Amino acid sequence: MVANRDASAAERPPGISAAWASSRACRDVRRAFLVLAASTLVPACSGKSAGAAGNGNDPQGGGTSTTAGNPNGSCLSLSLPPQALPADVSKPTSVVGTGTAASCAFAELDNAVKKGGIITFNCGNAPVTISITATLTPPVSNAYANDPPVDTVIDGGNKVTLDGGGSVRILSFVHAASWQANTDTLTLQHIAFINGKATGTVLIPACNQTPNANCSTGYDDGQGGAINMQDGLLRVIDTTFSNNQAALLGPDTGGGAIYIQGVASPAYIVGSTFENNKASNAGAIGMLWAGAFIFNSLFDGNSAVGEGANNNDPSQCACINNGQNQTGSGGNGGAIYKDGGDGMDVTICGTEIRSNTANEFGAGVFLTADGSTAKLIVYDSLLTNNTTPIPYWQWCPGVSTDNPHSATSSSSSPDPVNSSFCDASGTCTAVCAS
C-alpha cells in the first residue's frame, strides 16, 4: 500500500550508518550535495571533478564517456561493490549473429535467452536494432526445491537495441510463487531497451456498494514495460531504457521501464539512462518489497500518470481489492518508486534526476516504508525540475517519503527524519530549493 493524500502519519524509524569512501571531512561535503538547483556542483575531494562524466563501460568512471549514465557527475561518497561491475563475457554460452545485422534475428536471440548463461552478439560493426515480437524469458530455478541458481548475462556490446515496438514487454524474469527466496541473477549490460509495453489484463471491478466515490480503478497487473521481475537478483549496467510503458492506471501497478518485486537482495542499477518512460506509478523503476543501489545514472522525462495515489480507507470505499478497502489509482513516483515493509533501502549516488513528473507524490523519488526501517539514501546527486501539482508532503521538491504530512496545508514541508540525510531531531544538511 502506498500513501494517499489524506493518509495518517507513519512511524519514522531511526537512521542507519553507511560505509563511506574517504575522510569524514570530505564525506560531510559530499553528503550535503543533494542540490535541487542545477547551478552548483559538489567539490571533489579526491581530485576528480564531480562534473566529469563516467564511462558506461566502466561504471567507476574514467575513460571515454558514453550515452548511458549521468553526464554531469559520479558517485564519490561510496565505493562501488563487485555487483556494480560488468560481468565477464569473454567466454559466452551463446553468440547471437554471424557477423551481419540480418543474422541477429529475434528467433536466434530468443533461443539464446531461453538457454541462459552468457549471451553476446556478432551483428557487424554498425549498431543494430532487434524487433522483439514476444517477451523474452530467461531460465529460472525453483529455490524451494533447492535447485541450483541459474544466471543469465545479456551483453549488447554498446551496439544492440531491443525494440518492443510499443506492443510487447521485452523481458520477463518471474519466479512464479517465489518470494524473497531465489538467487538466480539476471545481468543486462551495454544494451538498450526501447518501446516496451506491458498491458494490463486484470481490471479492478467496479464497486457497487457505498461509499464508492474514491475506490481504486484501472488494473492490478501490467507492471514492467521493458522488464518485469519477481524474486531473483538484478544487475543493470550501462543500459538505456527509453519510451517504455506499463499500465497507465491502477493503485499498485507501475514500472514503465523496470518493475521489481519480492526480492531478498537489492538490485544494482549502474551507469544507466532512463528517459521518457511512463506508468501509473514508477515512471522508470518500480519496487514492491524490493530495494536498489542506483549509481551514476540519469532519469530524465519519466512520468507517473495515475491519479489519486493509494490508500486503505473503508470510509471512502466499501469494496475490497487486494485485501484492502483500496482508494486511489496511482500517480506516485515519476522516476523512482519504492513500496513495502521489507526494510530494504533505496540508495542513490552520483545520479541526476531531472524533469520527471507525477500526478501525485514524488515526481523524482517516492518511498513508503510501510512501518519498516526502509530509507531513501542519496549522495552526490542532482535533482532538478521534477514537478507535481501537489504542493505538500515534499521535503525537497519532487521527493516524497512517508513522513508526517497534512493534506490541509499548502506549505507543509516535514523534516525527512526517515532518511539518512537528517538526524533524529530533523536537522538536515541537504540543500533543498525550488
KEMAR-247836 format. One record per residue (C-alpha): residue in one letter; x, y, z. Coordinates in Angstrom, 1 decimal, m for minus. Layout:
// KEMAR-247836
[A, [X, Y, Z]]
...
***
This chain:
// KEMAR-247836
[M, [0.0, 0.0, 0.0]]
[V, [1.3, 3.5, m0.8]]
[A, [0.2, 6.7, 0.8]]
[N, [m2.9, 8.6, 0.0]]
[R, [m3.2, 12.3, 0.1]]
[D, [m5.1, 12.0, 3.4]]
[A, [m3.0, 9.2, 4.9]]
[S, [m2.1, 9.4, 8.5]]
[A, [1.5, 9.9, 9.8]]
[A, [3.8, 6.9, 9.5]]
[E, [6.4, 5.9, 12.1]]
[R, [9.8, 7.4, 11.5]]
[P, [12.4, 4.7, 12.1]]
[P, [16.0, 5.8, 13.1]]
[G, [18.7, 6.5, 10.5]]
[I, [21.3, 4.0, 9.5]]
[S, [25.0, 4.3, 9.0]]
[A, [26.8, 3.7, 5.7]]
[A, [30.3, 2.8, 4.6]]
[W, [32.0, 5.9, 3.2]]
[A, [34.8, 6.1, 0.8]]
[S, [37.1, 8.7, 2.3]]
[S, [37.7, 11.0, 5.2]]
[R, [35.0, 12.4, 7.4]]
[A, [35.5, 16.0, 6.4]]
[C, [35.3, 15.1, 2.7]]
[R, [32.2, 12.9, 3.3]]
[D, [30.4, 15.8, 5.1]]
[V, [30.8, 18.0, 2.0]]
[R, [29.6, 15.2, m0.3]]
[R, [26.7, 14.3, 1.9]]
[A, [25.4, 17.9, 1.7]]
[F, [25.1, 17.6, m2.0]]
[L, [21.5, 16.8, m2.7]]
[V, [21.1, 20.1, m4.7]]
[L, [17.9, 20.9, m6.4]]
[A, [19.3, 23.8, m8.3]]
[A, [21.5, 22.9, m11.2]]
[S, [23.9, 25.8, m10.8]]
[T, [26.3, 24.2, m8.3]]
[L, [28.3, 21.0, m8.3]]
[V, [29.8, 19.4, m5.2]]
[P, [33.6, 20.0, m4.8]]
[A, [35.6, 16.9, m5.5]]
[C, [37.8, 15.8, m2.5]]
[S, [39.6, 13.1, m4.5]]
[G, [40.9, 15.3, m7.2]]
[K, [38.3, 14.1, m9.7]]
[S, [35.8, 16.6, m10.9]]
[A, [32.3, 15.9, m9.8]]
[G, [31.1, 17.0, m13.2]]
[A, [33.2, 14.5, m15.1]]
[A, [31.1, 12.1, m17.0]]
[G, [31.6, 8.4, m16.1]]
[N, [32.4, 5.8, m18.7]]
[G, [29.5, 3.5, m19.4]]
[N, [31.8, 0.5, m19.9]]
[D, [33.5, 1.2, m16.6]]
[P, [30.9, 2.4, m14.1]]
[Q, [33.6, 3.5, m11.7]]
[G, [34.3, 6.4, m14.0]]
[G, [37.2, 7.5, m16.3]]
[G, [37.8, 6.8, m20.0]]
[T, [35.5, 7.8, m22.8]]
[S, [32.0, 9.0, m22.0]]
[T, [29.1, 7.0, m23.4]]
[T, [25.4, 8.0, m23.9]]
[A, [24.2, 5.9, m21.0]]
[G, [24.5, 7.2, m17.4]]
[N, [24.8, 10.6, m15.7]]
[P, [26.7, 13.1, m17.9]]
[N, [27.1, 15.6, m15.1]]
[G, [28.6, 13.7, m12.1]]
[S, [29.5, 10.5, m10.5]]
[C, [29.4, 8.7, m7.1]]
[L, [32.3, 9.9, m4.9]]
[S, [31.0, 9.0, m1.5]]
[L, [30.6, 5.3, m1.8]]
[S, [32.8, 2.6, m3.3]]
[L, [31.1, 0.6, m6.0]]
[P, [30.8, m3.0, m4.9]]
[P, [31.5, m6.0, m7.2]]
[Q, [27.9, m6.4, m8.1]]
[A, [28.0, m3.0, m9.8]]
[L, [30.8, m4.0, m12.2]]
[P, [30.2, m5.5, m15.7]]
[A, [30.2, m9.3, m15.9]]
[D, [33.0, m11.1, m17.7]]
[V, [31.7, m12.1, m21.1]]
[S, [34.9, m13.4, m22.6]]
[K, [33.6, m17.0, m22.7]]
[P, [30.0, m16.7, m24.0]]
[T, [27.5, m19.5, m23.8]]
[S, [25.7, m18.2, m26.9]]
[V, [26.7, m15.7, m29.6]]
[V, [23.7, m14.2, m31.5]]
[G, [24.6, m13.5, m35.1]]
[T, [27.3, m14.4, m37.6]]
[G, [28.7, m11.0, m38.4]]
[T, [25.8, m9.2, m40.1]]
[A, [22.7, m7.3, m38.9]]
[A, [20.4, m9.7, m40.7]]
[S, [21.9, m12.7, m38.8]]
[C, [20.8, m11.1, m35.5]]
[A, [17.1, m12.1, m35.7]]
[F, [14.7, m12.3, m32.9]]
[A, [14.5, m16.1, m33.2]]
[E, [18.2, m16.5, m32.5]]
[L, [18.1, m14.1, m29.6]]
[D, [15.0, m15.9, m28.1]]
[N, [16.7, m19.3, m28.3]]
[A, [19.8, m17.9, m26.6]]
[V, [17.9, m16.2, m23.8]]
[K, [15.9, m19.4, m23.1]]
[K, [19.2, m21.3, m22.6]]
[G, [20.6, m18.7, m20.2]]
[G, [24.3, m18.3, m19.5]]
[I, [26.4, m15.6, m21.1]]
[I, [24.9, m14.1, m24.3]]
[T, [26.8, m11.8, m26.6]]
[F, [26.2, m10.5, m30.2]]
[N, [28.1, m10.6, m33.5]]
[C, [25.9, m8.4, m35.7]]
[G, [28.6, m6.5, m37.6]]
[N, [30.3, m3.2, m36.9]]
[A, [27.3, m0.9, m37.0]]
[P, [24.6, m0.6, m34.3]]
[V, [21.6, m2.9, m34.8]]
[T, [18.0, m2.9, m33.6]]
[I, [16.3, m6.3, m33.0]]
[S, [12.5, m6.2, m33.0]]
[I, [11.0, m8.1, m30.1]]
[T, [7.9, m9.9, m31.1]]
[A, [7.3, m12.0, m28.0]]
[T, [8.6, m11.5, m24.4]]
[L, [12.0, m12.9, m23.7]]
[T, [12.1, m15.4, m20.8]]
[P, [15.5, m16.3, m19.3]]
[P, [15.5, m19.7, m17.4]]
[V, [14.7, m19.7, m13.7]]
[S, [15.2, m22.2, m10.9]]
[N, [13.0, m23.3, m8.0]]
[A, [14.6, m22.2, m4.8]]
[Y, [12.0, m24.1, m2.7]]
[A, [13.2, m27.4, m4.4]]
[N, [16.8, m26.5, m3.7]]
[D, [17.6, m26.1, m7.4]]
[P, [21.0, m24.6, m8.1]]
[P, [20.8, m20.9, m9.2]]
[V, [20.6, m20.1, m12.9]]
[D, [22.4, m17.0, m14.1]]
[T, [21.9, m15.1, m17.3]]
[V, [24.0, m12.3, m18.8]]
[I, [22.9, m10.3, m21.9]]
[D, [25.7, m8.0, m23.2]]
[G, [24.9, m5.9, m26.2]]
[G, [28.5, m4.5, m26.7]]
[N, [27.1, m1.0, m26.9]]
[K, [25.7, m1.8, m30.3]]
[V, [22.4, m3.6, m29.7]]
[T, [18.9, m2.2, m29.1]]
[L, [15.9, m4.4, m28.3]]
[D, [12.7, m2.8, m29.5]]
[G, [9.3, m3.8, m28.2]]
[G, [7.5, m1.9, m31.0]]
[G, [5.1, m0.3, m28.5]]
[S, [3.2, m3.6, m28.2]]
[V, [5.1, m6.2, m26.1]]
[R, [7.0, m6.4, m22.8]]
[I, [10.6, m7.1, m23.7]]
[L, [11.7, m9.4, m20.9]]
[S, [10.1, m11.3, m18.1]]
[F, [12.2, m12.7, m15.2]]
[V, [9.5, m14.0, m12.9]]
[H, [9.8, m16.8, m10.4]]
[A, [6.2, m17.8, m10.0]]
[A, [5.0, m18.2, m6.4]]
[S, [8.5, m17.4, m5.2]]
[W, [9.1, m14.6, m2.7]]
[Q, [12.5, m13.3, m1.4]]
[A, [14.0, m16.8, m1.8]]
[N, [15.7, m17.1, m5.2]]
[T, [19.3, m16.2, m6.1]]
[D, [19.1, m16.5, m9.9]]
[T, [20.9, m13.5, m11.3]]
[L, [20.0, m11.5, m14.4]]
[T, [22.6, m9.1, m15.7]]
[L, [21.9, m6.7, m18.5]]
[Q, [24.8, m4.6, m19.8]]
[H, [25.9, m2.4, m22.7]]
[I, [22.5, m2.6, m24.3]]
[A, [19.3, m0.6, m24.9]]
[F, [15.6, m1.4, m24.3]]
[I, [13.1, 0.8, m26.2]]
[N, [9.3, 0.9, m26.8]]
[G, [8.4, m2.0, m24.5]]
[K, [4.8, m2.1, m23.4]]
[A, [3.1, m4.0, m20.6]]
[T, [m0.7, m4.1, m21.0]]
[G, [m3.0, m4.6, m18.0]]
[T, [m5.3, m7.6, m18.2]]
[V, [m6.8, m7.8, m14.6]]
[L, [m9.3, m5.0, m14.4]]
[I, [m10.3, m3.8, m11.0]]
[P, [m14.0, m4.5, m10.7]]
[A, [m16.4, m1.6, m10.2]]
[C, [m17.7, m1.2, m6.6]]
[N, [m21.5, m1.4, m6.4]]
[Q, [m21.6, m0.7, m2.6]]
[T, [m21.4, 2.7, m0.9]]
[P, [m19.3, 4.6, m0.2]]
[N, [m17.5, 4.1, m3.5]]
[A, [m16.7, 7.5, m4.9]]
[N, [m12.9, 7.1, m4.3]]
[C, [m12.5, 3.4, m5.0]]
[S, [m9.5, 2.4, m7.0]]
[T, [m9.9, 1.9, m10.7]]
[G, [m7.6, 0.6, m13.5]]
[Y, [m5.6, m2.6, m13.4]]
[D, [m4.0, m4.9, m10.8]]
[D, [m1.3, m6.0, m13.3]]
[G, [0.6, m4.7, m16.3]]
[Q, [3.8, m4.0, m14.5]]
[G, [7.2, m3.6, m16.1]]
[G, [7.1, m2.1, m19.6]]
[A, [10.6, m3.3, m20.5]]
[I, [11.4, m5.8, m17.7]]
[N, [9.1, m7.4, m15.1]]
[M, [10.8, m9.3, m12.3]]
[Q, [9.7, m11.3, m9.3]]
[D, [12.4, m12.7, m7.0]]
[G, [15.9, m13.3, m8.0]]
[L, [18.8, m10.8, m8.4]]
[L, [19.1, m8.0, m11.0]]
[R, [22.1, m6.1, m12.3]]
[V, [21.7, m3.4, m14.9]]
[I, [25.0, m1.8, m16.1]]
[D, [25.5, 0.8, m18.9]]
[T, [22.0, 0.3, m20.2]]
[T, [19.4, 2.7, m21.7]]
[F, [15.7, 2.4, m21.3]]
[S, [13.6, 4.8, m23.5]]
[N, [9.9, 5.1, m24.3]]
[N, [8.8, 2.1, m22.4]]
[Q, [5.3, 1.9, m20.9]]
[A, [3.5, m0.1, m18.2]]
[A, [m0.2, 0.0, m17.4]]
[L, [m1.3, 3.7, m17.0]]
[L, [m3.9, 3.4, m14.3]]
[G, [m4.0, 1.4, m11.1]]
[P, [m3.1, 1.7, m7.4]]
[D, [m0.2, m0.7, m7.3]]
[T, [0.8, m1.3, m10.9]]
[G, [3.8, 0.6, m12.4]]
[G, [7.4, 0.5, m13.6]]
[G, [7.4, 2.0, m17.0]]
[A, [10.9, 0.6, m17.6]]
[I, [11.5, m1.9, m14.8]]
[Y, [9.3, m3.4, m12.1]]
[I, [10.9, m5.5, m9.3]]
[Q, [9.0, m7.3, m6.5]]
[G, [9.6, m9.8, m3.8]]
[V, [13.4, m9.9, m3.8]]
[A, [15.8, m10.8, m0.9]]
[S, [18.6, m8.6, m2.1]]
[P, [18.7, m5.1, m3.7]]
[A, [19.1, m4.6, m7.4]]
[Y, [22.1, m2.7, m8.8]]
[I, [21.5, 0.0, m11.4]]
[V, [24.8, 1.4, m12.7]]
[G, [25.7, 4.0, m15.3]]
[S, [22.3, 3.7, m17.0]]
[T, [19.8, 6.0, m18.5]]
[F, [16.0, 6.1, m18.1]]
[E, [14.2, 8.6, m20.4]]
[N, [10.6, 9.2, m21.3]]
[N, [9.2, 6.0, m19.7]]
[K, [5.7, 6.1, m18.1]]
[A, [3.3, 4.1, m15.9]]
[S, [0.6, 4.6, m13.4]]
[N, [3.2, 4.6, m10.7]]
[A, [7.0, 4.5, m11.1]]
[G, [7.6, 6.1, m14.4]]
[A, [11.0, 4.5, m14.7]]
[I, [11.7, 2.0, m11.8]]
[G, [9.1, 0.5, m9.5]]
[M, [9.9, m1.6, m6.4]]
[L, [7.5, m3.6, m4.2]]
[W, [9.2, m5.3, m1.3]]
[A, [12.5, m4.6, m3.0]]
[G, [15.4, m2.2, m2.8]]
[A, [18.2, m0.9, m5.0]]
[F, [21.6, 0.7, m5.3]]
[I, [21.4, 3.3, m8.1]]
[F, [24.8, 4.6, m9.2]]
[N, [25.9, 7.2, m11.8]]
[S, [22.6, 7.1, m13.7]]
[L, [20.3, 9.5, m15.4]]
[F, [16.5, 9.8, m15.1]]
[D, [15.0, 12.3, m17.5]]
[G, [11.4, 12.9, m18.5]]
[N, [9.7, 9.9, m16.9]]
[S, [6.1, 10.1, m15.7]]
[A, [3.7, 8.6, m13.2]]
[V, [0.4, 9.2, m14.8]]
[G, [m2.1, 7.5, m12.5]]
[E, [m4.4, 9.6, m10.2]]
[G, [m5.5, 9.6, m6.6]]
[A, [m2.4, 7.9, m5.1]]
[N, [m3.3, 4.8, m3.0]]
[N, [m4.7, 4.2, 0.5]]
[N, [m6.7, 1.7, 2.6]]
[D, [m9.8, 3.6, 3.7]]
[P, [m13.2, 2.0, 4.3]]
[S, [m14.8, 5.4, 4.8]]
[Q, [m14.0, 6.1, 1.1]]
[C, [m14.5, 2.7, m0.5]]
[A, [m16.7, m0.2, 0.9]]
[C, [m15.4, m2.8, m1.5]]
[I, [m12.3, m5.0, m1.1]]
[N, [m9.5, m5.1, m3.6]]
[N, [m6.1, m6.8, m2.9]]
[G, [m7.3, m7.4, 0.7]]
[Q, [m7.9, m3.7, 1.3]]
[N, [m10.6, m1.0, 1.0]]
[Q, [m8.4, 0.4, m1.7]]
[T, [m8.7, 4.0, m2.8]]
[G, [m6.8, 6.0, m5.4]]
[S, [m5.4, 4.8, m8.7]]
[G, [m1.7, 5.7, m8.7]]
[G, [0.3, 8.7, m9.8]]
[N, [3.3, 8.3, m7.4]]
[G, [7.0, 8.2, m8.2]]
[G, [7.6, 10.0, m11.6]]
[A, [11.1, 8.4, m11.8]]
[I, [11.8, 6.1, m8.9]]
[Y, [9.2, 4.4, m6.6]]
[K, [9.5, 2.0, m3.6]]
[D, [6.7, 0.5, m1.6]]
[G, [6.9, m2.2, 1.0]]
[G, [7.7, m3.2, 4.6]]
[D, [10.8, m5.2, 3.8]]
[G, [13.3, m2.8, 5.4]]
[M, [15.4, m2.6, 2.2]]
[D, [16.8, 0.9, 1.4]]
[V, [17.0, 2.7, m1.9]]
[T, [20.5, 4.2, m2.2]]
[I, [21.1, 6.7, m4.9]]
[C, [24.6, 8.0, m5.6]]
[G, [26.1, 10.1, m8.4]]
[T, [22.8, 10.2, m10.2]]
[E, [20.9, 13.0, m12.0]]
[I, [17.1, 13.0, m11.7]]
[R, [15.6, 15.8, m13.8]]
[S, [12.3, 16.9, m15.5]]
[N, [10.2, 13.9, m14.3]]
[T, [6.5, 14.4, m13.4]]
[A, [4.0, 12.8, m11.1]]
[N, [0.3, 13.5, m10.8]]
[E, [0.5, 12.8, m7.1]]
[F, [3.6, 12.4, m4.9]]
[G, [7.3, 12.1, m5.5]]
[A, [7.9, 13.4, m9.0]]
[G, [11.6, 12.5, m8.7]]
[V, [11.5, 9.8, m5.9]]
[F, [8.7, 8.3, m3.9]]
[L, [9.3, 5.9, m0.9]]
[T, [6.8, 4.4, 1.6]]
[A, [8.3, 2.0, 4.1]]
[D, [5.1, 0.7, 5.5]]
[G, [6.4, 0.9, 9.0]]
[S, [9.7, m0.8, 8.3]]
[T, [13.2, 0.6, 8.5]]
[A, [13.5, 1.2, 4.8]]
[K, [15.0, 4.5, 3.9]]
[L, [15.9, 6.8, 1.0]]
[I, [19.6, 7.5, 1.0]]
[V, [21.1, 10.0, m1.5]]
[Y, [24.7, 11.1, m2.1]]
[D, [26.4, 13.2, m4.8]]
[S, [23.2, 13.6, m6.8]]
[L, [21.4, 16.3, m8.6]]
[L, [17.5, 16.6, m8.6]]
[T, [16.0, 19.4, m10.7]]
[N, [12.7, 20.4, m12.3]]
[N, [10.7, 17.3, m11.0]]
[T, [7.2, 18.5, m10.8]]
[T, [3.8, 17.6, m9.3]]
[P, [0.6, 19.6, m8.9]]
[I, [0.5, 18.5, m5.2]]
[P, [2.1, 21.3, m3.0]]
[Y, [2.5, 19.4, 0.2]]
[W, [4.4, 16.3, 1.5]]
[Q, [7.6, 17.1, m0.3]]
[W, [10.6, 17.7, 2.0]]
[C, [12.5, 18.6, m1.2]]
[P, [10.8, 19.5, m4.5]]
[G, [10.0, 16.2, m6.2]]
[V, [11.0, 13.9, m3.2]]
[S, [8.3, 12.3, m1.0]]
[T, [9.0, 9.8, 1.8]]
[D, [6.5, 8.6, 4.3]]
[N, [7.0, 11.3, 6.9]]
[P, [4.1, 13.1, 8.6]]
[H, [2.2, 15.2, 6.1]]
[S, [m1.0, 17.2, 6.0]]
[A, [m3.5, 17.4, 3.2]]
[T, [m4.9, 20.6, 4.6]]
[S, [m1.6, 22.6, 4.5]]
[S, [m0.3, 24.0, 1.2]]
[S, [3.0, 24.8, 2.8]]
[S, [3.7, 21.7, 4.8]]
[S, [7.3, 20.5, 4.3]]
[P, [8.0, 18.0, 7.0]]
[D, [11.5, 17.1, 8.1]]
[P, [12.8, 14.0, 6.4]]
[V, [13.7, 12.1, 9.5]]
[N, [13.1, 8.8, 7.7]]
[S, [16.2, 9.3, 5.7]]
[S, [20.0, 9.3, 6.1]]
[F, [20.0, 13.0, 5.2]]
[C, [18.8, 14.1, 8.6]]
[D, [19.4, 13.5, 12.3]]
[A, [16.8, 12.4, 14.8]]
[S, [15.8, 16.0, 15.5]]
[G, [15.1, 16.6, 11.9]]
[T, [18.2, 18.7, 11.2]]
[C, [19.1, 18.3, 7.5]]
[T, [22.4, 19.0, 5.8]]
[A, [20.9, 18.7, 2.3]]
[V, [20.2, 21.8, 0.3]]
[C, [16.6, 22.0, m0.9]]
[A, [15.4, 24.6, m3.3]]
[S, [12.6, 25.0, m5.8]]
***
